[in-house]
Amino acid sequence: MQVNIKDIEAFDKPYRASFVNSLGGFKSLVLVGTEDATGQSNLAVFNSLFHIGASPALCGLVVRPDSVERHTLGNIMETGFYTINHVKEEFYKAAHQASARYPKSVSEFDATGLEKEYLNDFKAPFVKESHVKFSMEIAEKIDLKINGTILLIGKIQDVYFPEACLGQDGFLDLEKAGSITVSGLDSYHKTHKIARLSYAKVGEVPREIVEI
């Protein structure tokens, strides 16, 4: 089967959103925790987190157009801080529910039953149930003219994870930590690692890395 750009543009809006979102493959699934200047907390689910660089340690997050009130975006720009929390199978339905359009006066922590926690005096709440989580400070906001979305670039601050998931070479085993992933807008998946491979070099066959 084949569809072209004219077909895609002719799809009704929900169908087109589901189709195009699926094309990117499996994506990071995270909950973003924020708080406004008055202490009102917010929790939102995102599938747009991506790595930008390791030195300095940066991650990007794409936020939908602010044509309507975006509590996460507003809180980040107001305070400068937010948290990234991986999702586990045990609470993926609660994470999904955090995408509902609650009013600003309602905290998604309360609405979904997820517990917030504050670590190391950071100014935004973490998800207590999450096994891999890290704090972020906003570094740059870029308005993408092509479709009105917003790219937020943040600097990683403190990272929290189970010690047993950290390898000797710095590799963090997210499968061992229980992190799950998402495809499209609403299809949640567990992972199964095939192998880690050595650094690719011309003329050499990649070998499997044996983890101790």
Buried (B, 14 or more C-beta within 10 A) or exposed (E): EEEEEEEEEEBEEEEBEBBEBEEEEBBBBBBBBBBBEEEBBBBBBBBBBEEBEEEEBBBBBBBBEBEEEBBBBBBBBEBBBBBBBBBBEEBBEBBBBBBEEBEEEBBBBEBBEBBBBBBEEBBBBBBBBBBBBBBBBBBEEEEEEEEEBBBBBBBBBEEBBEEEBBBEEEEBBBEBBBBBBBBBBEEBEEEEEEEBEEEEEEEEEEEEEEEE
